[in-house]
Amino acid sequence: EAALTISLPPLGSPSGGAAAGGGAPPPGRTLREHKEQLRQANTAKVRTIARWTGMTHAAINLELNRVVGLNKVSEATVQQLERRLEAARRWAEQEESRHAAS
């Protein structure tokens, strides 16, 4: 009898598995929970930036999405959410130091 062999990608690789499109969630958290936590952190940073700049949340979200090449946060991968959060952190820090120097 001939054996049937199917090659499968390793679990967690970008081509398949639970972490498709991004990094694996921290232990004890599902991918959905991890993405939700990242979305909430992004929202908090947008609030901070809006407070410092006077810009609308929509304008800030549009710019952050543009920076990471994202159409909708609801469709973002973990990696895109992490990059977006890092961009928001840098922007918030820049605005905070600008106001501290005033």
N, C-alpha and C positions, 0 to 999 in steps of 0.2 A: 504494500500500500504506500502511496505517495503521501508525504506529510505536507500540510498546508502551513506556511510561515507568513505571518503578517508583521511587517515592521511598524512599530508605533513610536511616536515621538515621546521623549521623556516627559513625565508629568511636570506641569508647571512651565513648560516651554511656551514661547510666544505663538507657536503654531498649534497649540491645543492645551487642554487641561484647565484647571480652575483659575489659573492666573493669566489666561489669555489676554493680551493687550496691556499687561502691566505686571508689577511685582506681586509676590504672594503677600497676603495679609499677615499681620502679626499673629502669633500663636493665640488661640482662644477667640479669634474674631473671624467671621466669614468675610468673603470678598465684598458682599453687599454692605455689611457693617463698616468695613474699612473705607469703602468709597463714601458712605454717608458721613463718616467722621471727617474725611478730607473735604467734603462739600461744606460741612458746617464750619470747619476751620477757614475755608476760603471766604465764606459769608462773613465771618467775624472780621477778617482782614479788610474786606471791602467796606464794611461799616467804619472801620478805623480810618481808612483812606478817605472816605467821603467826609468824615468829620474834619480831617486836617485840610483837605483841598477845597471843600465846598462843591465838588463835582457830584453829579447824580450817580446812584448805584448802577444804573444802566450804562452810563458812559465808562465807568470803571470796569464793569464786567466785560464790556465790549473790548476795551483795550487789553485786559488780561487774556481774554480768549484769543485775540489777535496775536499776542506775543507767543502763545503756545500752539497756535494753529488749530484752534478748537471752534466748532460751530455751536455746540450746545453742551453745557456742563453735564446735563443728564445723560449724554452719550459718551462722556470722557472715560478714558482708561485710567487706571491707578497712576501710571507714569505721567499722564497729562495733568491730572489733578495735583500731583506732587510738584510738577514744574510750575503750574499756575500758582500754587501756594507759595512756592519759593519766590516767584516774581512779585507776588503781593507783599511778602515779607520785606523784600528789598525796597519796594516802593514806599511802604509804611515807614520803614526806618529812615529813608531819605526825607520824607515829609516831616517826621518827628524831629530829626536833627536840624532841618531847615527852620522849624518853628522855635527850637531851643536856642538857635543862634540869633533869633530876632530880639 
